[in-house]
Amino acid sequence: MAATPNRQFKNICVLSGFTFGKHKEFVDAAIDLSRSIAEGKLHLVYGGGNRGLSKLVSEAAFVIGSQVLGIIPRVLKPLGSLSDSSTGEELVVSGMQERITEILNHDDAFIFLLRDLATLEALITLASWAHLHIHQKPIGLLNVNNFYDGFIAFLNHVIKIYFIPSNAKKLFICAHTANELLDMLQAYKPEPDPWTFVLEHSNSSSNQTYPFYHISSYPFYRSNLSSFCLYAFPYPAV
């Protein structure tokens, strides 16, 4: 089934690993995703290199007709088959964080086929930046064989104990098929964080606003704010 044409976003990043994994379903999903990207006339950006699911996604999309850009850190270039040229164009950057920054600059949306720690790092970094309002681009999880169920369960646990707000779950868009995920990414609209306040400058010449987290937003501290302040600030003002 072809992806919906004429999407609002044009550039999409797919991050996966340098292995194929144990189950054939991941390979099938990678091919299906590549086909949907190409048939949707989207430009593909990926993490560079020439191995595993990363190679499969980039080559399949390139053959079907997508423009492809591989962004790879210089440190990975000498590592065996990773030194082979990336599919399509290649951008070599100085380090791992620089790759994530360039991926953010080049793309309108992200899809993760999580297969290694470097991909996990990129997922958490992009989600953290979205949570801090550094960007408002959708982050998609292709949940093949319920691969991300454990991650979502962990996220729910962290929310339950009030380390992150409940709307953090909205940073991730999860689907079991490529076309469903692409449609959901297309329909994504970022929402303001209800756990933040906006601090307006008293200077009337400035319209800039600054979001910050207010301690009283958290239920525990609403009922224990005085005790918390005595613990955090034990010394009287001078």
Backbone bond lengths (Angstrom), bond angles and torsions (degrees), N, CA, C in turn:
res aa  C-N    CA-C-N  psi(-1)  N-CA   C-N-CA  omega(-1)  CA-C   N-CA-C  phi
1 M - - - 1.465 - - 1.520 109.50 -
2 A 1.323 117.17 128.10 1.457 121.14 -175.71 1.512 110.70 -74.63
3 A 1.319 115.36 150.34 1.455 120.04 176.79 1.516 109.61 -71.19
4 T 1.331 116.23 154.96 1.448 120.91 178.40 1.515 109.95 -63.57
5 P 1.362 119.03 124.71 1.457 120.81 -178.58 1.524 111.69 -75.94
6 N 1.359 114.97 171.78 1.454 122.69 173.34 1.532 112.66 56.74
7 R 1.289 116.75 47.27 1.455 120.74 177.16 1.530 109.79 -72.92
8 Q 1.323 115.16 155.98 1.455 119.03 179.20 1.519 110.74 -66.62
9 F 1.321 117.97 -37.78 1.461 118.92 177.40 1.527 109.60 -92.35
10 K 1.315 114.86 150.73 1.467 120.69 -175.50 1.518 112.44 -114.31
11 N 1.311 117.55 -30.10 1.463 121.44 -176.13 1.522 110.05 -112.85
12 I 1.314 116.26 127.37 1.459 120.15 -179.16 1.521 109.57 -130.38
13 C 1.318 115.08 138.32 1.459 120.85 178.47 1.519 109.65 -102.17
14 V 1.326 116.21 132.10 1.458 122.06 173.08 1.523 107.39 -115.90
15 L 1.321 116.48 120.55 1.459 121.42 178.76 1.517 109.08 -113.68
16 S 1.312 115.09 123.25 1.463 121.74 179.11 1.522 107.47 -139.37
17 G 1.313 117.34 -168.44 1.452 119.92 -174.72 1.515 113.22 -104.87
18 F 1.323 114.95 179.06 1.460 121.96 -179.95 1.523 111.89 -96.31
19 T 1.332 117.15 17.20 1.461 121.98 172.52 1.525 108.42 -126.89
20 F 1.340 116.45 170.40 1.460 120.88 179.04 1.521 112.11 -97.22
21 G 1.325 117.52 -11.96 1.448 119.68 -177.51 1.521 112.02 79.51
22 K 1.299 115.71 -179.43 1.458 121.86 -174.26 1.522 112.94 -87.13
23 H 1.337 117.21 -30.39 1.458 120.66 -170.09 1.525 111.41 -107.36
24 K 1.319 115.31 138.00 1.464 122.00 -179.14 1.530 111.88 -62.17
25 E 1.326 117.32 -25.02 1.464 120.34 -177.88 1.529 112.21 -59.78
26 F 1.328 117.22 -30.44 1.460 119.73 179.00 1.526 110.98 -69.82
27 V 1.322 116.66 -38.12 1.465 120.84 176.56 1.521 109.85 -65.33
28 D 1.324 117.18 -45.85 1.467 120.87 179.24 1.525 110.93 -60.93
29 A 1.323 116.58 -40.97 1.461 120.45 -179.74 1.524 111.34 -66.04
30 A 1.341 116.80 -37.82 1.462 120.59 178.83 1.523 111.11 -64.24
31 I 1.324 116.80 -42.30 1.464 120.75 178.59 1.520 110.64 -65.74
32 D 1.330 116.54 -43.99 1.463 121.17 179.37 1.522 111.08 -62.04
33 L 1.332 116.69 -40.36 1.457 120.79 178.25 1.522 110.96 -64.35
34 S 1.330 117.22 -43.16 1.465 121.27 178.83 1.518 110.83 -60.60
35 R 1.321 116.45 -42.66 1.463 120.96 179.29 1.532 110.81 -63.27
36 S 1.308 116.54 -43.22 1.465 120.48 179.96 1.524 111.35 -64.30
37 I 1.325 116.92 -39.11 1.460 120.98 178.56 1.522 110.61 -64.78
38 A 1.328 116.75 -47.33 1.462 120.88 -178.32 1.523 111.50 -65.99
39 E 1.333 116.90 -45.47 1.458 120.12 -178.54 1.524 111.77 -69.76
40 G 1.329 116.94 -23.68 1.453 121.03 174.02 1.514 113.28 -83.55
41 K 1.350 116.65 3.97 1.471 123.10 178.31 1.534 111.48 58.58
42 L 1.312 115.16 40.70 1.458 121.02 177.20 1.522 110.51 -98.63
43 H 1.320 116.62 149.83 1.456 122.09 173.60 1.526 108.41 -89.43
44 L 1.319 115.91 134.07 1.466 121.20 -176.71 1.522 111.04 -101.28
45 V 1.314 115.72 131.75 1.460 122.74 168.11 1.521 107.02 -117.21
46 Y 1.326 117.29 137.45 1.461 120.04 178.17 1.521 109.24 -141.00
47 G 1.331 116.53 179.36 1.458 121.12 -172.02 1.505 115.88 -79.89
48 G 1.332 118.04 11.14 1.451 121.63 176.57 1.513 113.03 79.17
49 G 1.320 115.25 177.83 1.459 120.70 179.80 1.515 112.58 87.34
50 N 1.326 114.48 179.35 1.465 119.90 -171.02 1.527 109.78 -144.73
51 R 1.357 114.89 57.35 1.453 118.15 -177.09 1.532 109.90 -156.39
52 G 1.325 116.57 149.88 1.453 122.63 172.10 1.520 114.12 64.67
53 L 1.336 115.38 -150.93 1.458 120.67 -178.83 1.522 111.93 -63.67
54 S 1.332 117.47 -30.69 1.462 120.43 177.23 1.521 110.92 -60.36
55 K 1.323 116.57 -45.58 1.457 121.14 177.16 1.518 110.76 -63.52
56 L 1.321 116.80 -43.72 1.458 121.11 -177.13 1.524 111.45 -62.25
57 V 1.325 117.04 -47.47 1.462 120.95 -179.30 1.520 110.98 -62.47
58 S 1.327 116.87 -47.50 1.465 120.53 -175.38 1.523 111.88 -68.18
59 E 1.331 117.51 -43.40 1.464 120.05 -178.53 1.520 111.77 -68.10
60 A 1.327 117.12 -41.41 1.461 119.84 -179.84 1.521 110.77 -64.03
61 A 1.324 117.76 -44.67 1.460 120.75 178.91 1.524 111.04 -64.71
62 F 1.337 116.75 -39.05 1.461 121.33 -179.28 1.522 111.31 -65.48
63 V 1.324 117.03 -44.18 1.467 121.64 -179.20 1.525 110.71 -63.98
64 I 1.333 116.76 -39.24 1.462 120.27 -178.02 1.523 111.46 -74.60
65 G 1.341 117.97 -22.36 1.454 118.40 173.64 1.510 117.40 135.39
66 S 1.320 119.27 4.70 1.465 120.58 179.35 1.521 111.56 -79.88
67 Q 1.328 116.04 147.81 1.453 119.98 164.89 1.528 107.70 -74.18
68 V 1.323 116.74 135.88 1.465 121.05 -173.53 1.525 109.71 -128.42
69 L 1.334 115.29 134.31 1.457 121.99 175.12 1.519 108.58 -127.72
70 G 1.334 116.72 126.32 1.457 121.67 174.63 1.517 110.35 -103.53
71 I 1.330 116.74 126.85 1.464 121.89 179.15 1.523 107.76 -111.37
72 I 1.324 117.06 114.78 1.461 120.79 -172.17 1.528 110.65 -131.84
73 P 1.322 118.56 136.54 1.464 120.97 175.52 1.527 111.09 -68.13
74 R 1.309 115.38 146.21 1.464 120.35 -179.61 1.528 111.56 -59.95
75 V 1.333 117.22 -31.63 1.460 120.82 -177.47 1.525 111.90 -64.97
76 L 1.331 118.18 -23.72 1.461 121.04 -179.72 1.520 113.05 -88.55
77 K 1.304 118.36 -11.32 1.465 120.39 -176.26 1.527 113.59 -62.47
78 P 1.341 120.88 -37.20 1.476 118.82 -178.69 1.526 114.54 -79.71
79 L 1.342 119.39 -1.64 1.458 121.10 -170.97 1.524 112.05 -84.95
80 G 1.311 116.27 85.71 1.468 121.19 172.83 1.508 112.50 56.09
81 S 1.351 115.64 -128.69 1.459 120.32 -175.62 1.519 112.13 -69.45
82 L 1.345 117.53 -12.99 1.457 119.15 176.18 1.519 111.21 -66.01
83 S 1.340 117.09 -19.75 1.454 119.65 179.57 1.519 111.74 -74.88
84 D 1.345 117.73 -15.17 1.450 119.74 174.21 1.519 109.00 -63.50
85 S 1.318 116.35 150.43 1.455 120.17 -177.65 1.521 110.82 -61.81
86 S 1.327 115.49 142.89 1.451 120.56 175.24 1.523 109.78 -67.82
87 T 1.315 116.38 157.72 1.456 121.15 176.88 1.518 109.70 -66.39
88 G 1.347 116.94 139.43 1.455 120.85 -179.48 1.514 111.33 71.22
89 E 1.316 116.67 -139.81 1.457 121.24 176.67 1.524 109.66 -81.32
90 E 1.329 115.25 157.18 1.460 119.89 179.35 1.514 110.23 -133.11
91 L 1.334 115.27 134.04 1.455 122.04 174.86 1.519 107.96 -118.51
92 V 1.337 116.93 117.39 1.460 122.16 179.21 1.523 108.21 -96.56
93 V 1.343 116.07 126.09 1.462 121.35 -178.38 1.525 109.19 -116.19
94 S 1.331 115.89 170.23 1.464 119.59 -170.41 1.524 113.72 -76.48
95 G 1.338 118.66 -27.87 1.462 119.24 -176.22 1.514 112.71 -160.51
96 M 1.341 115.97 -177.43 1.459 121.65 -174.91 1.526 111.74 -67.76
97 Q 1.333 117.68 -44.26 1.459 119.78 179.34 1.520 111.48 -66.87
98 E 1.335 116.03 -34.47 1.460 119.37 177.16 1.529 110.64 -64.55
99 R 1.336 116.83 -34.83 1.465 119.37 176.79 1.527 110.46 -62.76
100 I 1.334 117.31 -44.58 1.458 119.64 179.85 1.527 110.52 -62.67
101 T 1.328 116.57 -39.83 1.462 120.27 178.55 1.521 111.30 -62.55
102 E 1.337 116.98 -44.69 1.462 120.30 179.43 1.530 111.32 -66.78
103 I 1.323 116.65 -37.66 1.466 120.14 176.05 1.524 109.75 -60.00
104 L 1.321 117.01 -43.78 1.458 121.05 178.30 1.522 111.08 -62.39
105 N 1.324 117.01 -40.11 1.462 120.95 -178.77 1.524 112.75 -69.33
106 H 1.339 117.14 -29.82 1.460 120.64 -173.47 1.525 113.70 -92.62
107 D 1.328 118.80 -13.51 1.462 119.92 -167.56 1.515 113.46 -121.97
108 D 1.343 113.34 156.79 1.462 121.53 176.63 1.525 112.16 -102.19
109 A 1.325 117.61 -18.60 1.464 122.52 -178.47 1.522 108.40 -158.52
110 F 1.343 116.17 163.33 1.464 121.40 -176.14 1.523 110.30 -133.19
111 I 1.335 115.02 142.18 1.462 121.34 172.79 1.522 107.85 -127.48
112 F 1.334 115.68 133.90 1.459 120.83 -178.53 1.520 110.89 -114.14
113 L 1.345 114.61 124.03 1.460 123.22 164.96 1.527 105.08 -107.27
114 L 1.309 116.19 82.27 1.465 121.35 -167.04 1.520 111.38 -68.47
115 R 1.343 117.07 119.28 1.459 120.10 -178.62 1.522 113.53 -136.24
116 D 1.328 119.37 -6.49 1.463 119.35 179.53 1.522 109.83 -154.43
117 L 1.327 116.54 174.28 1.459 121.31 -174.76 1.523 112.29 -68.84
118 A 1.334 117.52 -33.40 1.463 119.83 178.85 1.525 110.60 -64.55
119 T 1.337 116.47 -37.83 1.458 120.39 177.43 1.524 110.31 -68.16
120 L 1.332 116.75 -39.04 1.462 120.70 176.33 1.524 110.69 -61.96
121 E 1.334 116.00 -40.76 1.468 120.00 177.82 1.522 110.71 -58.97
122 A 1.331 116.58 -45.15 1.461 120.59 -179.77 1.524 111.02 -64.02
123 L 1.335 116.78 -40.68 1.462 120.90 179.41 1.526 111.13 -60.72
124 I 1.326 116.73 -49.49 1.460 120.49 -177.99 1.525 110.98 -66.88
125 T 1.331 117.09 -38.82 1.465 120.42 179.95 1.520 111.19 -63.85
126 L 1.329 117.16 -48.28 1.462 120.21 -179.33 1.524 111.35 -65.11
127 A 1.333 116.97 -36.89 1.463 120.09 177.34 1.528 110.88 -66.81
128 S 1.332 116.42 -41.30 1.462 120.65 178.06 1.521 110.98 -62.42
129 W 1.322 116.88 -43.14 1.466 120.52 178.90 1.524 111.35 -65.40
130 A 1.329 116.86 -36.42 1.469 119.70 176.30 1.525 110.42 -65.83
131 H 1.328 116.17 -41.26 1.464 121.23 179.52 1.525 111.23 -63.08
132 L 1.336 116.34 -32.02 1.460 121.80 178.71 1.523 112.35 -88.95
133 H 1.342 116.28 6.37 1.465 122.98 178.17 1.524 112.67 65.13
134 I 1.325 117.07 25.55 1.460 120.53 173.14 1.523 109.85 -72.74
135 H 1.324 116.81 -31.62 1.467 120.98 172.88 1.516 108.51 -146.11
136 Q 1.336 116.21 165.21 1.465 122.61 179.32 1.526 110.50 -128.83
137 K 1.313 116.11 37.91 1.462 121.08 -177.71 1.524 110.11 -95.70
138 P 1.339 117.73 140.64 1.466 120.29 -175.34 1.522 113.06 -71.27
139 I 1.332 115.25 145.22 1.463 123.18 -179.85 1.518 108.11 -117.30
140 G 1.333 116.77 115.81 1.453 121.67 -176.15 1.521 112.69 -104.00
141 L 1.315 116.31 140.14 1.464 123.12 175.74 1.520 108.08 -114.77
142 L 1.342 117.08 115.82 1.462 121.11 176.50 1.525 107.28 -85.22
143 N 1.311 115.88 102.62 1.463 122.23 -167.21 1.533 111.35 -88.41
144 V 1.316 115.79 65.99 1.464 121.76 -179.75 1.528 109.35 -70.44
145 N 1.327 116.57 131.54 1.476 120.88 179.82 1.529 112.31 53.39
146 N 1.340 115.74 32.99 1.474 120.96 -179.88 1.528 112.29 57.98
147 F 1.332 115.43 32.87 1.460 121.18 -174.92 1.527 112.04 -58.51
148 Y 1.338 117.33 -36.47 1.462 121.07 -174.32 1.527 113.66 -91.82
149 D 1.313 118.30 3.45 1.462 119.95 -178.29 1.530 111.68 -59.09
150 G 1.331 116.96 -40.49 1.457 120.54 179.03 1.519 112.00 -65.66
151 F 1.327 116.48 -38.38 1.464 120.80 178.29 1.526 110.49 -64.70
152 I 1.328 116.84 -44.16 1.460 120.85 179.07 1.527 110.49 -64.37
153 A 1.343 116.96 -38.61 1.466 120.52 177.78 1.531 110.74 -63.02
154 F 1.338 116.59 -41.51 1.465 120.39 176.98 1.527 110.54 -62.56
155 L 1.329 116.53 -43.01 1.461 121.07 179.32 1.528 110.57 -60.43
156 N 1.326 116.40 -43.92 1.467 120.36 178.40 1.530 111.42 -62.23
157 H 1.339 116.22 -36.82 1.467 120.15 179.03 1.529 110.71 -65.22
158 V 1.327 116.73 -44.13 1.466 120.30 -179.27 1.528 110.50 -65.51
159 I 1.333 116.47 -36.38 1.463 120.60 176.10 1.525 110.57 -65.64
160 K 1.320 116.55 -41.04 1.469 121.67 -176.80 1.520 112.03 -60.68
161 I 1.330 116.74 -34.20 1.466 119.58 -178.86 1.535 111.91 -98.48
162 Y 1.346 115.75 16.12 1.461 123.01 169.04 1.528 114.77 64.85
163 F 1.329 116.95 33.63 1.463 118.50 171.32 1.525 111.74 -88.69
164 I 1.319 117.31 -24.39 1.459 121.62 172.61 1.522 107.81 -137.80
165 P 1.329 118.51 153.55 1.462 120.73 -178.68 1.523 112.11 -71.94
166 S 1.318 116.38 158.01 1.463 121.14 -174.36 1.520 112.87 -65.05
167 N 1.330 117.18 -27.94 1.463 118.22 -178.35 1.528 112.23 -75.50
168 A 1.345 118.00 -1.04 1.466 119.96 175.29 1.521 111.59 -62.21
169 K 1.340 117.03 -26.48 1.464 119.85 178.07 1.523 111.73 -62.08
170 K 1.338 116.31 -26.15 1.458 119.78 -178.55 1.527 112.23 -73.23
171 L 1.334 116.99 -9.21 1.461 119.89 175.76 1.518 111.40 -69.37
172 F 1.339 117.40 -22.05 1.460 121.98 -174.90 1.526 110.22 -113.46
173 I 1.321 115.38 130.82 1.460 121.88 176.91 1.520 107.11 -110.37
174 C 1.315 116.65 119.18 1.460 121.68 -170.49 1.522 110.14 -117.39
175 A 1.341 116.93 132.72 1.462 121.93 177.89 1.520 109.10 -151.06
176 H 1.339 115.48 160.39 1.462 120.85 -175.69 1.530 112.95 -93.75
177 T 1.330 118.58 -17.08 1.465 121.22 -179.62 1.521 110.37 -126.65
178 A 1.327 115.36 156.52 1.461 120.70 -176.65 1.519 112.10 -63.80
179 N 1.330 117.23 -46.90 1.459 119.83 -177.46 1.518 112.01 -65.49
180 E 1.316 116.14 -40.30 1.463 119.52 177.48 1.522 110.44 -61.90
181 L 1.326 116.68 -42.53 1.458 120.38 -178.86 1.523 111.27 -66.79
182 L 1.326 117.45 -43.06 1.463 120.43 178.82 1.524 111.16 -62.26
183 D 1.325 117.49 -40.12 1.465 120.52 177.54 1.529 111.09 -63.95
184 M 1.317 116.76 -39.95 1.465 120.51 179.73 1.530 111.22 -68.92
185 L 1.321 117.15 -37.55 1.461 120.44 176.38 1.521 110.69 -64.24
186 Q 1.327 115.44 -39.91 1.455 120.37 179.16 1.530 111.39 -62.90
187 A 1.314 116.95 -37.48 1.467 121.37 -176.45 1.527 112.99 -84.32
188 Y 1.322 117.22 -4.62 1.466 121.16 -174.51 1.525 111.68 -63.25
189 K 1.332 114.81 134.42 1.452 121.54 173.06 1.527 107.85 -132.10
190 P 1.323 117.33 119.08 1.474 119.25 -178.45 1.521 110.88 -64.51
191 E 1.324 115.80 145.25 1.454 122.03 179.62 1.522 109.78 -113.04
192 P 1.332 117.00 147.58 1.468 118.72 175.22 1.517 110.22 -66.07
193 D 1.313 115.73 147.52 1.460 121.61 -178.44 1.527 109.97 -79.30
194 P 1.348 118.46 114.62 1.467 119.64 -178.82 1.523 113.07 -69.82
195 W 1.337 117.52 -8.95 1.462 120.37 -179.46 1.525 111.82 -94.69
196 T 1.322 116.56 8.70 1.459 118.86 178.40 1.516 110.23 -117.18
197 F 1.282 114.63 149.28 1.450 120.80 169.48 1.523 107.66 -105.59
198 V 1.318 116.29 158.66 1.454 120.88 177.76 1.518 108.08 -112.13
199 L 1.309 115.00 122.27 1.461 121.08 -178.43 1.521 108.73 -94.91
200 E 1.324 116.56 114.06 1.455 121.06 179.92 1.528 109.36 -86.09
201 H 1.323 115.70 138.43 1.462 120.04 174.76 1.529 109.75 -64.15
202 S 1.307 116.93 135.02 1.460 119.54 174.14 1.523 110.95 -71.53
203 N 1.339 115.78 -18.94 1.456 120.48 177.88 1.520 109.03 -71.28
204 S 1.307 117.79 113.39 1.461 121.30 -175.41 1.511 112.63 -66.38
205 S 1.336 117.66 -17.10 1.464 120.16 -179.29 1.514 112.38 -80.43
206 S 1.344 117.56 -7.20 1.457 120.81 -178.07 1.514 109.93 -117.32
207 N 1.336 116.75 133.08 1.456 122.73 176.41 1.520 111.94 -103.70
208 Q 1.319 117.55 6.70 1.456 121.15 -176.64 1.524 110.50 -73.16
209 T 1.330 116.45 139.86 1.457 121.79 178.79 1.511 109.92 -117.00
210 Y 1.332 115.91 155.87 1.450 121.68 -177.28 1.522 109.83 -131.37
211 P 1.334 118.87 114.14 1.462 119.68 175.65 1.528 110.90 -77.53
212 F 1.336 116.50 143.17 1.456 119.37 173.35 1.523 108.32 -150.14
213 Y 1.327 115.62 158.27 1.454 121.00 -179.17 1.524 109.81 -89.14
214 H 1.318 115.86 131.23 1.456 121.71 -179.37 1.520 108.87 -100.83
215 I 1.325 116.54 128.87 1.456 120.68 -173.34 1.523 111.57 -60.28
216 S 1.350 118.26 -31.25 1.460 120.58 -176.82 1.518 112.64 -74.77
217 S 1.343 118.02 -4.38 1.458 120.32 175.66 1.517 111.44 -68.64
218 Y 1.316 117.77 -24.09 1.455 121.22 -175.50 1.531 109.83 -87.83
219 P 1.340 118.15 129.34 1.472 121.05 -175.02 1.523 114.09 -54.35
220 F 1.342 117.41 -39.84 1.469 119.61 -178.67 1.522 110.70 -59.57
221 Y 1.329 115.90 -43.86 1.451 119.58 -174.90 1.521 112.69 -79.21
222 R 1.331 117.91 -20.58 1.457 119.23 174.95 1.528 110.58 -62.10
223 S 1.336 115.94 -35.91 1.464 119.73 -178.22 1.522 112.65 -93.56
224 N 1.320 117.69 -11.49 1.469 120.85 -175.39 1.525 111.68 -131.19
225 L 1.329 116.39 26.71 1.459 119.53 -172.12 1.528 111.68 -64.15
226 S 1.329 117.11 -40.70 1.470 119.45 -179.08 1.518 111.42 -63.12
227 S 1.331 116.14 -45.14 1.465 120.00 178.86 1.517 111.02 -63.20
228 F 1.331 115.98 -39.91 1.464 119.43 179.51 1.525 110.77 -62.92
229 C 1.329 116.80 -43.38 1.465 119.76 -178.69 1.528 111.07 -63.46
230 L 1.338 117.11 -38.88 1.461 119.99 177.65 1.520 111.57 -64.95
231 Y 1.350 115.81 -34.63 1.465 120.05 179.02 1.525 111.03 -73.70
232 A 1.330 116.25 -43.63 1.465 120.26 -174.60 1.522 111.66 -77.60
233 F 1.339 116.92 -32.31 1.466 121.10 -176.24 1.538 108.95 -128.76
234 P 1.340 118.02 74.55 1.474 120.91 -172.10 1.517 114.35 -75.33
235 Y 1.339 117.86 -12.78 1.457 119.16 -174.06 1.525 110.08 -99.81
236 P 1.321 117.86 136.85 1.472 120.53 179.60 1.518 110.99 -68.35
237 A 1.317 114.86 153.02 1.460 119.95 177.89 1.518 109.56 -67.78
238 V 1.320 116.86 147.31 1.461 121.28 -179.88 1.511 109.37 -116.06
